[in-house]
């Protein structure tokens, strides 16, 4: 039996533009901007030769049959080898699932890096990440998450596509900043990516605000333009609105993670407690957490 373990950071998208017309899945993706978190997904794989190809996937100790993105990654890897293998995948997910924190992308990415090692495939980290990107595109669970999580930091995705194809530019930010999050739960990524009117609003406002961010790439501008993007796309729910109004009244800039029903801010450590107090007042039906920014990106452990 061979084992390997890898980590990929969670990721919050603040604004983006859809680019899913190319036939080649490596060139599909998004332009946009977001931040990677030190919380994320750790994936451990066990691989052994078997009479037939098979796999089992566990998430936080529970066996699951609904991890479609992870299944797509395993299927891709096993199709590249002649031998039959039994694969056990164990995902430890540290953020709310399906709630705008890029958990499916982080699961796929950490899994691809771990499987590459366990199966002795000899792929580069970028080539392994491309398999995760393709899985996300096929399953309609994300567009630009994998490339962002591959490199970490506070990033602008300036050219769409998979790692090695798309391009990112980092916004300068020190480790004196933390990300404060309040999550109420899910918004459907699949529904959003297939809703024609919403797609139109996303692309119109994503393009406009992304251009402004590239002209002035700062933390504060990222937050301001993310908020404007959320306002103009009509994704803000009543629960989100109540938190935003209270933060606004205290001069704290917040926005929402796309696509999740929640609120986030990137704040200096000295201001973290102020933001936390607001979020905790509204957290009876949600989860509040603080985390550091991940500057390393996805990696073997």
Secondary structure, 3 states (H helix, E strand, C coil): CEEEEEEEEEEEEEEEEEECCCCCHHHCEEEEEEEEEEEEEEEEEEEEECCCCEEEEEECCEEECCCHHHHHHHHHHHCCCCCCEEEEEEEEECCCCCCCCCHHHHHHHHHHHHHHHHCCCCCCHHHHHHHHHHHHHHHCCCCCHHHHHHHCCEEEEEECCCCCCCEEEECCCCCCEEEEEEEEEECCHHHHHHCHHHHHHHHHHHHHHHHHHHHCCCHHHHHHHHHHHHHHHCCCCHHHHHHHHHHHHCCCCCECCECEEEEEEEEEHHHHHHHHHHHHHCHHHCEEEEEEECCCCCEEC
